[in-house]
C-alpha cells in the first residue's frame, strides 16, 4: 500500500489557466513535492490518494496560497551590532535571495512575516528562542544583558501558524554595550593601628563586582571618607587613584566617628555606593553576637553559626577568618551579611591541618561594628609535623628541670592536648610521663 500526494497549482489572477501538477509518493505519513521553477505566489490545492488492494481513495482538496504552504529558505544573518545607548539591545541585520524568498520588501514592512530569534550567551548551554517583530532587513532586539557576547540565529515563516518555520540562518556573534554597574561593590574595613592621639590607620577592603552586576569592565573605584563633623580629610593615603585591579587601600582617619563610601565605574557610568562606618576612638563598642560555633563540613569548608545580640537593632553581620601563622602573614577573608543571616558556610581559603581564627561582628548602622566574638578551628587535625626542642635548665641531685619552646603553629596541625616526656637512665628501659 502506498500514498500518492498530488499537488496542483493555478495562478490566482488567472482561474482559467492550465493546472500544473507536482507529485510525490511515500509509504509513510509524509513526503515532499518539489515545485521546480514554479512560483509560490499562486494558489495550490493538495489532495492525497491512497492506493490499496481494493482500489484508490482520494481526500478532499485543501487549497490556499502557496506561500502559506512553502517552507521559506533560510535567510543570511549579516551582522549583529551593539547599540551604544541601549545596553540591553542589539541591531540584527539580515538579507535574503529575492528570487528564492517569495516575500516582497513591502510585505515585510507590513508585517507579513512571523519571526523568531535564537540566542545564547557565551558559556550558556541552552539557547533561548523568542518571537520578534520584523518590519525590515534590520531588527532592533532588546532582550539581552549588558556587556555580554551572544550567538544569534534568525528564522521566518509567512503570516502565521499555518505556515512552517524556515531553517535557522547562519550564526553570528555580537556583544551588547556596557552599562553602569547595577550594584555597589561590598565594602568593609580593618583598623590596622591606633595612635596615642586617637588617629587610626584603616584599611578599606572590597570585593570585585560579579559580571552580572558590573555590566562592563570596571575601570576605576572612588573612595570618599568624612568625619562626623564634616571634617575634610586631606590625606587619602593609597585611596586616591584606584584602578580596576585594586581591592583594598589604606588611609588615616581622625579620632571621631567616620564613614567611607565606595563606588565602581565603567565607561558607561557609576555604581550605587556602599558605605562603612568606623566608631570613634573613645566610643564604647557595642555588644558582640553570642554562641559562636564552627563545624567542619570537610577538609575545605566549615559552617559558622551565631546568635544575634538580644534587644538590639542590628543592621547586619560581618564574618572574618584567617589562617593563624607565626612566620608569614595571612590573608584576611570576610563576608558581609544582612541582619537575617545567622549562619555562613565558609569555603574560601580553607584547607586541612591549618588553624583558623573565625570571628563575627554585629553591625549597628551608623554606630559601626560592635565587638567581635572569636574562636579557633581546624577543618581536620593531624599529628604535629615537629616536636618541641627540650633543654635542661637545672639538675638537682636526682631531679632535673626541663624547658621547651612551643612548636610553631604552622607545624602543629591541630590543638595540643598534652605533652609526653620520655626519659631513660643507663641500663634501664625508657619511661614516659
PAMI-737771 format. One record per residue (C-alpha): x, y, z. Coordinates in steps of 0.001 Angstrom, whole numbers, padded with zeros to 6 digits, always signed. Layout:
! PAMI-737771
XYZ/...
***
This chain:
! PAMI-737771
+000000+000000+000000/+001366+003442-000872/+000282+007046-000588/+000298+009331-003618/+000347+013081-002939/-000903+015262-005760/-000095+018978-005563/-001748+021215-008192/-001157+024900-008704/-003061+027634-010531/-002428+031371-010747/-004886+033290-008570/-005328+036023-011152/-005990+033563-013964/-008536+030956-012837/-008759+029532-016422/-005027+028862-016613/-003983+025257-017027/-003055+023341-013884/+000486+022298-013129/+000735+019110-011132/+003546+018104-008783/+003557+014722-007094/+005403+012593-004579/+004913+009022-003410/+005574+007530+000025/+004731+004516+002123/+004938+006648+005267/+002969+009568+006594/+004751+012436+004830/+006608+013348+001671/+007932+016458-000051/+006932+017592-003520/+009279+019917-005398/+007641+022621-007468/+010626+023242-009770/+010693+026727-011257/+007068+027452-010428/+006349+030399-008186/+004680+030021-004819/+002712+033211-005488/-000230+031127-006715/-002971+029095-005099/-002182+025443-004512/-004644+022609-003981/-003381+019480-002234/-005064+016097-002257/-003864+012708-001031/-004638+009492-002926/-004336+006232-001012/-003556+003218-003225/-004798-000080-001776/-005518-003599-002995/-009211-002874-003310/-008754+000463-005067/-007853+004122-004548/-009280+006620-002050/-008763+010364-002521/-009019+013072+000122/-010880+016335-000397/-008547+019002-001826/-007011+021548+000514/-006493+024879-001266/-004693+028022-000145/-001989+030494-001114/+001303+028736-001833/+003329+030957+000427/+001397+029625+003402/+002428+026094+002482/+006010+026568+001410/+008994+026456+003747/+010860+029719+003274/+014590+029331+002594/+016920+030269+005449/+017986+033892+005405/+021539+035200+005719/+022442+036867+009003/+024913+039609+008078/+025834+041335+011337/+024906+041777+014992/+025845+045240+016298/+025628+046773+019766/+023567+049888+020438/+025640+052392+022403/+022793+053995+024362/+020825+050769+024877/+022976+048087+026542/+020093+045606+026522/+019701+045829+022712/+021376+044539+019544/+020857+045570+015921/+020430+042415+013827/+020942+042821+010060/+019807+040107+007617/+019278+039568+003898/+017686+037052+001543/+017911+035970-002086/+014854+037678-003568/+014005+035174-006310/+014136+032343-003754/+012446+034179-000885/+008886+034921-002088/+008117+037822+000267/+008498+041359-001078/+010103+044115+000984/+006762+045928+001193/+005187+042766+002633/+008000+042512+005172/+007396+046148+006073/+003673+045450+006525/+004353+042639+008970/+003619+039610+006773/+006484+037656+008335/+006443+035817+011637/+009977+035737+013001/+011928+034172+015838/+015391+034808+017200/+017543+032180+018903/+020279+033439+021216/+022739+032081+023757/+025230+033974+025891/+028847+032837+025880/+029153+029796+028114/+025388+029211+028171/+024447+025632+027261/+020802+026040+026292/+019760+028684+023760/+016593+030742+024198/+014032+031336+021440/+011822+034442+021368/+009321+035899+018920/+010447+039169+017348/+008709+041736+015162/+010355+042167+011756/+009435+045131+009557/+012673+045416+007590/+016084+043968+006988/+017420+045421+010242/+015843+044492+013582/+016321+046149+016964/+016096+043352+019534/+016116+044277+023245/+016260+041027+025196/+019828+040937+026457/+022187+041618+029358/+024763+044421+029117/+028351+043652+028052/+027584+040055+027081/+028662+038148+023991/+025746+036392+022264/+025479+033910+019404/+022347+034641+017375/+020287+032943+014622/+017071+034012+012869/+014182+032223+011155/+010880+033204+009498/+007552+031888+008330/+004877+033516+006181/+001993+035209+008033/+001008+032757+010730/+000926+029361+012432/-000448+027636+009336/+002973+028115+007703/+006064+026057+008578/+009186+027646+010002/+012247+028040+007829/+015535+026539+008866/+017692+028708+011105/+020045+031207+009499/+023786+031084+009923/+025013+032018+013415/+026626+035419+014091/+028096+036734+017337/+027599+040177+018821/+028313+041865+022155/+025954+044281+023879/+027193+047664+025045/+028391+048307+028580/+026155+049834+031241/+026767+051418+034618/+027097+048805+037391/+023731+047823+038840/+025019+047258+042386/+027647+048688+044704/+030837+046766+045486/+030586+045344+049021/+032817+047403+051346/+034453+046532+054672/+037265+047938+056839/+040094+046773+059080/+041648+049038+061716/+045368+048379+061387/+046755+050751+064026/+045554+053353+066518/+047983+056057+067669/+048096+057696+071112/+046147+060726+069853/+043348+058513+068531/+044112+058631+064819/+043554+055275+063100/+045244+053718+060103/+042336+051997+058384/+042404+049535+055511/+039334+049575+053262/+038524+046220+051643/+036047+045375+048897/+035039+042530+046630/+035033+042846+042816/+031557+043017+041348/+030348+039838+039615/+029907+040176+035852/+026121+040120+036170/+026283+043315+038279/+029336+045047+036814/+027649+045317+033369/+031040+046028+031829/+034710+046381+032722/+035235+048344+035909/+037849+050994+035102/+038165+052684+038482/+036938+052843+042068/+036265+056005+044028/+036597+056325+047821/+035051+059184+049763/+035535+059478+053551/+034226+062017+056020/+034301+062599+059767/+031161+063027+061870/+031585+066811+061990/+032112+067012+058197/+035837+067487+058710/+037560+067475+055326/+040260+064846+055024/+043462+065985+053378/+045300+062652+053420/+043666+059833+051472/+046749+057627+051639/+046633+054975+048917/+042886+055518+048332/+043194+058333+045809/+043641+056856+042339/+042235+053343+042401/+042332+051273+039230/+040174+048266+038331/+042677+045787+039814/+042558+047329+043306/+040581+045557+046037/+041957+047463+049030/+043578+050707+050109/+044523+052379+053393/+044264+055880+054821/+044487+057665+058207/+041209+058650+059876/+040717+061126+062760/+039566+060045+066268/+035928+060972+065615/+033359+058622+064155/+033927+058408+060400/+032317+056872+057365/+033733+055869+053994/+031872+055137+050771/+032958+053261+047658/+031664+053310+044081/+032759+051450+040943/+032650+052924+037437/+032587+051535+033913/+032849+053661+030784/+029028+053870+030888/+028637+055252+034395/+028939+054870+038159/+027504+052262+040512/+025480+052945+043650/+027640+053359+046762/+028277+051096+049709/+029219+052777+052980/+031011+051574+056089/+031062+053328+059470/+034048+053392+061861/+033413+054160+065530/+035314+056964+067235/+038419+056034+069206/+036792+056881+072552/+033374+055332+071855/+032270+052241+073762/+031975+049245+071479/+028519+047721+071100/+027939+044067+072116/+029067+041118+070001/+026908+038228+068791/+026644+035195+071085/+027075+031411+070931/+029533+031274+068059/+030194+027759+066714/+032170+026447+063753/+031556+022940+062397/+033861+021370+059761/+031977+020123+056695/+035036+018543+055087/+038670+019381+054527/+037900+022633+052688/+034760+024087+054270/+033077+024796+057590/+029715+026060+058810/+029704+029039+061175/+026649+029810+063325/+025947+032545+065861/+023110+034180+067778/+022118+037795+067255/+022575+040151+070248/+019246+040389+072130/+017132+043530+072227/+019409+045485+069903/+018832+046834+066406/+021348+045014+064229/+021759+046111+060588/+023967+043189+059558/+026933+040981+060388/+030498+040549+059182/+032266+037190+059406/+036088+037307+059268/+038529+034420+059096/+042253+033997+058524/+044929+031339+058939/+046915+031619+062171/+050615+031858+061337/+053782+032918+063129/+056310+033123+060313/+054332+034695+057484/+051309+036956+057224/+047964+035526+056163/+045078+036872+054086/+042019+038231+055859/+038854+036742+054345/+035483+038264+055132/+031816+038167+054215/+029205+040863+054837/+025671+039583+055565/+022271+041104+056221/+020627+041085+059645/+018509+037979+058960/+021577+035740+058447/+022996+033909+061449/+024964+031231+059601/+027577+031081+056859/+029298+028229+055040/+032958+029164+054562/+034660+027568+051570/+037182+030235+050573/+040825+029964+051595/+040303+026940+053863/+042369+023742+053945/+043011+020920+056447/+045729+020858+059150/+045699+024670+059386/+044367+026668+062314/+041878+029440+061586/+040666+032352+063641/+036974+032926+062943/+035163+035982+064310/+031758+037604+063886/+030882+041261+064394/+027409+042772+064506/+026771+045978+062531/+024730+048760+064129/+024081+051164+061250/+025845+054485+061738/+027238+053281+065069/+029537+050985+063149/+030632+047472+064057/+030473+046096+067594/+032873+043828+069443/+033726+040545+067856/+033245+037036+069174/+036095+034730+068181/+037093+031077+068142/+039837+028899+066655/+039083+025899+064471/+040610+023242+062210/+038666+021538+059424/+040780+018425+060086/+043512+017796+062635/+046610+015615+062315/+049783+014767+064183/+052341+017578+064633/+054982+017890+061928/+057679+018659+064525/+058229+018277+068267/+059486+020807+070828/+063174+021444+071445/+063907+020299+075010/+066585+021953+077146/+067961+021067+080579/+067674+024085+082895/+068888+022671+086219/+069914+019362+087762/+069020+018889+091420/+070553+015610+092641/+068021+013013+091457/+065732+015527+089701/+066054+017595+086553/+064317+020818+085499/+063498+020868+081783/+062091+023518+079456/+060994+023521+075835/+059936+026065+073294/+056468+025965+071736/+056137+024388+068302/+055249+026994+065625/+051522+026905+064956/+052165+026127+061267/+053643+022751+062329/+051106+021776+064989/+048419+020524+062550/+045915+020543+065430/+045307+021569+069042/+047897+020307+071556/+046135+018105+074124/+049159+017143+076212/+052936+016600+076232/+054565+013229+076942/+058067+013161+078385/+060248+010152+077568/+063380+009566+079654/+065849+006764+080299/+068832+006036+082514/+071818+003840+081997/+070915+000143+081910/+067162+000946+082194/+064355+000995+079675/+062756+004251+078669/+059895+005602+080765/+057294+008184+079953/+055189+010630+081901/
***
